[in-house]
Amino acid sequence: MANTVEINGDTRKFTLSPDLKLYALIDAGFVKTAKGNFNYEHPLYNDSPYNAPTKLKLTIDKEMSHLTMVVTDRNGLKKVNIFKNQQLAPTVELLDYILKDLEERNIIVAVKD
């Protein structure tokens, strides 16, 4: 895990918000794992979440100090670059909406270069 993360193909970088609170993670849909980490998975879909070709996965460690963020295929096993295909523009829009929501909840913040 790293303090600053970048989604495959994206130019933006994100880090955990200094104002991060446990209840914000729970409200946003993060699930606590057996090891104490917090996982978040959201399908990136246009029509049906059951047919989503990709999904956003975030993991925050139990100390709430490190973050991983990746867009994967449907199975969650392979990284996918949704920014290189123009047909995936609606998927990128949905990703932007989710990231904006996580920023508004003070879970992540964009890193300025």
C-alpha positions in Angstrom: 0.0 0.0 0.0 1.1 3.6 -0.6 0.3 7.0 0.8 -0.3 8.4 -2.7 -2.1 6.3 -5.3 -2.8 6.7 -9.0 -5.4 4.7 -10.9 -4.0 2.9 -14.0 -4.1 5.4 -16.9 -5.3 8.4 -14.9 -3.3 11.5 -14.4 -4.8 12.4 -11.0 -3.3 11.2 -7.7 -5.1 10.7 -4.5 -4.2 10.2 -0.8 -6.2 9.6 2.4 -7.9 12.7 3.8 -6.3 14.0 7.1 -9.9 14.3 8.3 -10.7 10.6 7.7 -13.2 9.2 10.3 -14.2 5.6 10.8 -17.9 6.4 10.5 -17.3 8.0 7.1 -15.9 4.7 5.8 -18.9 2.8 7.1 -21.4 5.3 5.6 -19.6 5.1 2.2 -19.9 1.3 2.1 -16.5 0.2 3.2 -16.5 -3.3 4.8 -14.1 -4.3 7.6 -12.1 -7.4 6.8 -11.0 -10.1 9.2 -7.5 -8.5 9.4 -9.1 -5.1 10.3 -8.6 -3.4 6.9 -11.4 -1.6 5.1 -12.4 -2.7 1.6 -14.6 -0.9 -0.9 -15.8 -2.4 -4.2 -18.1 -0.6 -6.7 -19.0 -2.0 -10.1 -18.5 0.5 -12.9 -21.5 0.0 -15.2 -23.7 1.7 -17.6 -26.9 -0.4 -17.6 -26.7 -3.1 -15.0 -24.3 -3.6 -12.1 -24.6 -7.4 -12.7 -23.0 -7.0 -16.1 -20.4 -4.5 -15.2 -17.1 -5.2 -17.1 -15.0 -3.3 -14.5 -15.0 -2.3 -10.9 -13.3 0.1 -8.6 -11.5 -1.4 -5.6 -10.1 0.5 -2.6 -8.4 -0.8 0.5 -7.5 1.3 3.5 -5.3 -0.4 6.2 -6.5 -0.8 9.8 -4.4 2.2 11.0 -6.1 4.3 8.3 -2.7 5.5 7.0 -2.3 3.7 3.7 -4.5 3.4 0.6 -4.7 1.2 -2.5 -7.0 2.1 -5.4 -7.4 0.1 -8.6 -9.9 -0.4 -11.5 -10.1 -4.1 -12.2 -11.9 -6.5 -14.5 -15.2 -8.1 -13.5 -13.4 -10.8 -11.4 -11.2 -8.3 -9.7 -8.0 -10.1 -10.7 -6.6 -7.9 -13.5 -5.9 -4.2 -13.7 -7.8 -2.3 -16.4 -7.1 1.0 -18.0 -10.5 2.6 -18.7 -8.9 5.9 -19.9 -7.5 4.6 -23.2 -10.8 3.5 -24.8 -13.1 6.3 -25.9 -16.1 3.9 -25.7 -15.6 3.7 -21.9 -16.2 7.4 -21.4 -19.4 6.7 -19.5 -17.4 4.4 -17.2 -14.9 7.2 -16.6 -17.8 9.5 -15.8 -19.1 7.1 -13.2 -15.6 6.7 -11.7 -15.3 10.5 -11.5 -18.6 10.6 -9.7 -17.6 8.0 -7.1 -14.2 9.6 -6.5 -15.9 13.0 -6.0 -18.3 11.4 -3.5 -15.4 9.9 -1.6 -13.7 13.3 -1.6 -16.9 15.0 -0.3 -17.0 12.4 2.5 -13.4 13.4 3.5 -12.1 9.9 2.8 -9.7 10.8 0.0 -8.2 14.0 -1.3 -6.7 14.8 -4.7 -2.9 15.5 -4.6 -1.8 18.6 -6.3 1.5 18.3 -8.2 
